[in-house]
């Protein structure tokens, strides 16, 4: 295994369905703009409540991107 250096970006994903879907939405979207997505860490989880029911989930992630060798 070679040594790796990572760039870390922070994003927030959201979904009306679940925390897992919010995470998937964030990873899918960042993967369209960034190469070499390698890992993620959930740093916070929030939700929005309307009329006593959960209406939306929002998850903040730190995402590690492997930097390319020069």
C-alpha positions in Angstrom: 0.0 0.0 0.0 1.4 3.3 -1.0 1.3 6.5 1.0 -1.7 8.7 0.3 -2.5 12.4 0.8 -6.1 13.4 1.0 -8.0 16.6 0.3 -11.0 16.9 2.6 -14.1 18.7 1.6 -17.3 19.2 3.6 -20.7 18.8 2.0 -24.3 18.5 3.2 -26.7 16.0 1.6 -30.5 16.0 2.1 -33.4 13.7 1.5 -37.1 13.5 2.5 -36.7 9.7 2.8 -33.8 8.8 5.2 -30.4 9.6 6.6 -28.9 6.9 4.4 -30.4 8.5 1.3 -29.1 11.9 2.3 -25.6 10.4 2.6 -26.0 8.7 -0.8 -27.2 11.9 -2.4 -24.1 13.8 -1.1 -21.6 11.1 -2.2 -23.3 10.7 -5.6 -23.2 14.5 -6.2 -19.6 15.1 -5.1 -18.5 12.2 -7.3 -19.8 14.0 -10.4 -17.3 16.9 -9.7 -14.4 15.2 -7.9 -12.3 12.2 -8.8 -11.0 9.7 -6.4 -13.6 9.9 -3.6 -12.3 7.4 -1.0 -14.1 7.9 2.3 -16.6 9.9 4.3 -17.3 10.8 7.9 -20.7 11.9 9.1 -20.1 15.0 11.2 -23.7 16.0 12.0 -27.3 14.9 11.4 -30.3 17.2 11.4 -33.9 16.9 10.5 -36.9 19.2 9.8 -40.2 18.5 11.5 -43.5 19.7 10.1 -46.9 19.0 11.9 -45.2 16.6 14.3 -43.6 14.4 11.6 -40.1 14.2 10.1 -40.3 15.9 6.7 -36.6 16.1 5.8 -33.1 14.8 6.8 -29.9 16.7 6.4 -26.4 15.1 6.9 -23.1 17.0 6.9 -20.1 14.9 5.7 -16.4 15.3 5.5 -15.3 13.5 2.3 -11.7 12.4 1.7 -10.4 12.6 -1.9 -7.1 11.0 -2.8 -4.8 13.6 -4.5 -3.1 12.5 -7.7 0.6 12.1 -7.8 2.5 14.8 -9.7 
